Amino acid sequence: MVKLQFKLTAKEYYQYNYYTAWAAPTKKRYRIIYFLRVILLYAAVAFLYIISSRSHILWLDISVFLFTGTVYLVLIPFFIQWSVKRRVRSILSKKENHHVLDQAEVILSESGITDRDTISESRYSWDAIIEFADTPTAWYLYTNSYHAIVIPKRVVADDNEIKEAERLFATHLPLDV
């Protein structure tokens, strides 16, 4: 059994939301489609502009659109981060969500997972975990496509707790999770 007590930081909550919404390996297809949609829309606008203004120098118009399009594509990840930060700030600003950053306790045991904070307590069997993510800073135990039990690795006291947590994950989570 591993018993962890912590307060999630706003940064850790942001990292969880960013990972879940954008950076997770399972979001690769979404990211590709997002970039392709942006490129196609931008190319359509550029094409319409170029063919509608015959008085311009074609190579100059194409160069300007290629340069600005490239800059925009490079900036997309920053726009995504900014969007997620804005959404997280909005979530945390609501009174009903203040408990997200309150004192929490997660207990990992052979029988399942207990997740409690200052206003709620949830118990999950290991079968309730549909996805598991091991990031450099946290473990995410997803109970649905967007909600996860977030366990910051900074709260694990020693190597024995890390080994026990990893043993529980390996034992109780299916390989496809």
Secondary structure by P-SEA (a helix, b strand, c coil): cbbbbbbbcaaaaaaaaaaaacccccaaaaaaaaaaaaaaaaaaaaaaaaaacccccaaaaaaaaaaaaaaaaaaaaaaaaaaaaaaaaaaaacccccccccbbbbbbcccbbbbbcccbbbbbccccccccccccccccccccccccccccccccccaaaaaaaaaaaaacccccc
